[in-house]
Amino acid sequence: MDKLWLGVKIAITLLVVILLVQNFATVEVRFLVWGLSLPLALLLMAVYLLGMVSGKSLLGAIRRLRRNGQGQARRD
C-alpha cells in the first residue's frame, strides 16, 4: 500500500511540474485598482495555496461549531 501512495505522490508531482513548465507565459491580473503581471504558473500555485489555506480554516471552523454545538446539547 505504501508503494501505491508513493506512486500516486510521484504522479501528482510530475503533473504539477509539467503544468508549471508549460504555463510560464506572463499574464496580467487585475483586482479593483491593483494590477499585477506574473507568470501563469506562479498565479496557479498561489491560487492553489490560498485554496488550501481557506479550505483548512473553513474545515476547522465547521469542526469547532460542531464540537460547541454537541457540548451545549449535552449540558441541556
Secondary structure by P-SEA (a helix, b strand, c coil): caaaaaaaaaaaaaaaaaaaaaccbbbbbbcccbbbbbbaaaaaaaaaaaaaaaaaaaaaaaaaaaaaaaaaaaac
